[in-house]
Amino acid sequence: MVVIGLVIILIALVLGVAGVLGGTDTVRLDLGVGHVTMSASAVFLLGALALLLLVIGLGTMRVGFRRAREHRQDRRRVNRLSRELDKARHDAGMDQEKRTSDDVVEDDTPRPI
């Protein structure tokens, strides 16, 4: 996988250099409210910048989604543990009440343990 990644990076670098150095023609971009004239190399670099911003935005969203998922999982885990603790406390309280009622006989004489 590392080798494939390096090959892709090298191809991107070669295409980038070819795009910047090979574009000597001028291009007129119509923006609706006006127009901009620039070299083909500048248009190529603007496209590369737009792609870079897109990749950064997608990466940021991915990190945000991962953190939100982890937060939801943590919240579920805490809720589950809280329910288990409440149940354990309730069961312990019931056992304590049972032991207390078993320790005293009808004539209020404590039983030996």
WOCORWO-V677537 format. One line per field, one symbol per residue. phi: phi as a letter, one per 30 degrees, with the letter a starting at -180 (. if undefined). psi: psi as a letter, one per 40 degrees, with the letter a starting at -180 (. if undefined). Layout:
BEGIN
phi=???
psi=???
END
This chain:
BEGIN
phi=.dddddddddddddddddddddccdcbccccjcabbcadddddedddddddddddddddddddddddddddddddddddddddddddddddddddddddddddccdcicdddd
psi=dddddddddddddddddddddegeiihhhhedeaihhiiddddddddddddddddddddddddddddddddddddddddddddddddddddddddddddddddhidefhiii.
END
